[in-house]
Every structure is written in structure tokens, then in C-alpha cells.
Amino acid sequence: GWFFQIGKKNIYYDEHEYPNIIAYRENFLLEMEALEKLMPKLMDEDITHILVTHNESVFYANDGKKIYWGSKDHTPLRKKENGLSLHISDFLTEIDNRLKFKDEEACVIMKPDNNYDG
């Protein structure tokens, strides 16, 4: 028969779904909610402070689904390496989403492998 399973042949898994990471994110949101109560309600003539966050992501050429349908003895053939990567660094604001400076954007895209710009 076929089973819905996760490929586990020495494949690196991102830690985003680990219990300690989930707990950290939930705690972070609670802390931000508590801080939001302390933020002043500004009048039109007051200076507005805008939350700016920094976000980084790395994508790999051989990223793929790790969950698949297969027989109990079947292991999908996957490349051992992650392949070429793309590193994206960006600043986000709660007002305008992605931070922009006139015609220039704050987003940086780097290719950190050999012979690339990162």
C-alpha cells in the first residue's frame, strides 16, 4: 500500500516547525501585544514612530517537498546537496510593507555561492 510520509534520508530540515521555535514565536507575539498597550496614541501634530523589521530568507535550487505519497519501501531519489542558493534581505514596515528609498529599494538579493556577488 501507499503511505503519506516524510522523506528522512539525512535531509536537513528547517527548524521553523520545532516546538521550541513555535513557543518562541508565540511568546514574541504576546510580548509585542503587551508593548503595543504601552504605545502612545499620537495626535496629528505628533511624530509618528513606525516599526521597521528586518527579514532574511535563503532559497535553494533543490528545495522541494519533503512529504510525499509512496510505498513503505520507496525512498524518493533526491540530490544530496541543496544546490545554488539565493539570499534575500529586506526591511518591512507596518505602513508600506517593503521599505523603499525613492527609486532605490532596501531589498538586497545575494547569490552566496562561488563566483557570485554574495
Summary of the structure (lengths in Angstrom):
residues: 118
radius of gyration: 21.0
end to end distance: 46.5
largest distance: 68.7
contacts: 200
relative contact order: 0.19
helix: 19%
strand: 31%
